[in-house]
Amino acid sequence: MLILATGGTFDKDYALDGNLGFHGSVLPKLIGQARLTCAHELNILMQKDSLDMTITDRRAILEACRTTASTQIIIIHGTDTMSETATFLQQANLEKTIILTGAMRPFSFGHSDAAFNFGFALALAQTAAIGVYIAMQGECFAAGKVAKNKDRAQFIHLGKD
């Protein structure tokens, strides 16, 4: 399994000046806490707010997914443009199970959804069919059929009544 870090709220923390920023990934700590026993590789590809992601960044994520031998991939991603990246990856038609997840509150703040979402993504990566999905708030959303409702700070299924 490839665990690919790209940044987002999941990995943010306060800097000395009081601004939110990146100071390394919390994933090594979370992997240790989870006592993860399945074979895995951690690749910290970038530490970016998803609002700052470019097509070049998305191509780098796609290339990491394409070139790994793993068929199970988890991508830690910012929630604001997670849906766009999921759709971008889906269009590549990789024969892999790709799960994007993130957090609404930084892990470093405590009372975060980061650990839960990561654990849920780990389970989905091992059980979901080939495809691209978003794992948030205990739900699995198919790429291209999901959006973030910023007012509710939740992901919603598109096209569902």
N, C-alpha and C positions, 0 to 999 in steps of 0.2 A: 504494500500500500504506500502510495506517495501522499504525504501531507505537505501541502504547498501554502506557505504564508505570503500574503500580499499586503497585509496591513489592516486598515480599518479600525473602528472603535475597539474591537477585540483586543488589540495590542497597544492602545494608547495609554499614556500616563501623563501626569503633570510634570512640566519642566520647572526648573528653579524660578523662572520668571512668571510662573502661574499659568502658562499656556499649555494646551494639550499637544503632545507630540509623541514621537516614537523613540524608545530607548532600549530597543531589543525586543524580541518576541517572548511572550509568556508560554509559548508552546512547549519548550523543553520541560518546564515546570508542570504543565497540565498533563503531558505524556507520562511523566513520573508519577503524578498523583493518580492517574488512571490505571497505573500498573499494566500498561499496554503490553500484551505478550505476542500479538500478531507481528509478523515481519513488516517493518515500515522504514521509510526514509523521510527525513524532514528536510525540506528545501525552503529556506527563507529567501524567496525570490526578490521581494521588495517590501518596503514599509511605507505605504502610501494611503492617504485618505482616498476613498473611492471617487469622490468628487473631482479629484485631481488626476484620475486615470485617463490615459490617452489610448488611442488605437494601437500605438506602439507597445504600451503596457499590456493590452489585451492580447496582442500577438505574441508577446513573451510568455504569457500564461498559457496560451494555446500551444506554443512550441514546447514548453515544459510538459504539458499533458501528452502531446504527440510523441515525444522522444523517450518518455519513461517506459520501461518494460512492464510496469505495473498496469493492471486493468482496473484497479480501484484507486480513486484519487479523491482527496478532500482538499478543498481550497478555502482557506480563511480569507474573507473578503469583507470590505466595508459594505454596509447595508444599503446605502443610498443608490449605488449603481450595480448592485449584485444581480438584479434581474437582467440588465443589459449584457453583463459579462456572461451570464448563463445562456442567454439567447445566442450570443456570439459563438460560444463554444459548441452549442447544439448544432449550429449551421455547419460545423466542421465534420459532423458525422463520424466521430471517433468511435471505435468499437470498445468503449470503456464505460465504466460507471463513475460519473463525476458528480460529487456532492459539494455545493458551495454552502458555507455557513459563516456566521459572524456573530455580532453581539450588539445590543442596543445600549449597553453600558460597559465601559472598560472593565476587564477582569481585575485590574489593579485597584479599582474603586471598592471592590467587595459588592456583595448582593448583585452580582452580574449574572446574566444568562449565558455567558461565554462557556463555562464548563459544561452546562447541560447541553447546549447546542453542539459543542464538540463531541460529546458522548453520543448524542443522537446521530450526528453525521458519521461517526465511526460505525455504528450499527447499520445505518443505511448503505454505506459504502460496501459492506459485506453481504447485504441481502437484496438490494434493489436490482432491478433489471438494468441492462445496458442503457445508458441515457444520461441526461444532464438534469440535475435536480437542485432545489434549494431546500435546506433543512433548517427551519427556524420555528421556534415556539412549539415544538413537539409535532410539527406537521411537515409532510413531504410535499413539495410543490414542483410540478413539472416545468422545466424551462419553457419560456414563451407563453406560459399560462399563469403568470404570477406578477404581482406588483407590490411595492411597499406603500402602505397607507401611512403617510407621515403624520397625519393628525392623530391616529390611533397608535402609532409606533408599532405596527404589526404588518405582516405580510398577508395578502389576500389572494385567493384563487380568482383568476379572470374567467369570465364566461360561466360562472356558477351562479345559480339563482339563490 
